[in-house]
């Protein structure tokens, strides 16, 4: 009987010891950190450059743009260029038929031819001392007026590029009827480009004149600067 009691006590002690070990092994992370401390890593602080990029969609256009206008009402006979073409100032882009101004243009051409002949003849006479400078000045004035009238007539028929650059818009088609003052096409200077951005109110305070700006179009990257910031 005594042996049985002794064995029972030993078993109880072993069970209690095992339970104690289980409790000790089951400590949670909060208990371990309380006893052993929280592990941390240290790093040396060094100055760094902080940058923030703001990205928006925009339409690139020439820094200088000009529209060519129709000077009369008639059907467009021909368009000599397309969007993306490089053109020179004075190059004819849109052509109207001569029929509407044929009589006027013929008269202007005849008057110009006569004035030019008279001007050339008077210039030779002035060189010879046969006429006065005043007479020469009068003929020269008439010649310039005839030339201006002819140019004006031709400009109504042949609409030329107002500046050198790239055609970015063509607002009419061959066969369309135009009206005086109608915009026919737009030429943008290719020497410089501009982009107008609509910046949200929360971001506009971060934009400053002179800040670097980068435009990405297809596979091309263009570097520039903020030239102005609108007040509102």
Secondary structure as UniProt FT lines:
FT   HELIX           2..25
FT   HELIX           29..36
FT   STRAND          60..62
FT   STRAND          65..69
FT   STRAND          75..79
FT   TURN            83..84
FT   STRAND          86..87
FT   TURN            89..90
FT   STRAND          92..96
FT   HELIX           99..101
FT   HELIX           102..128
FT   HELIX           133..157
FT   STRAND          158..160
FT   STRAND          165..170
FT   TURN            174..175
FT   TURN            180..181
FT   STRAND          183..188
FT   STRAND          193..195
FT   HELIX           201..204
FT   TURN            205..206
FT   TURN            209..210
FT   STRAND          212..217
FT   TURN            218..219
FT   STRAND          220..225
//
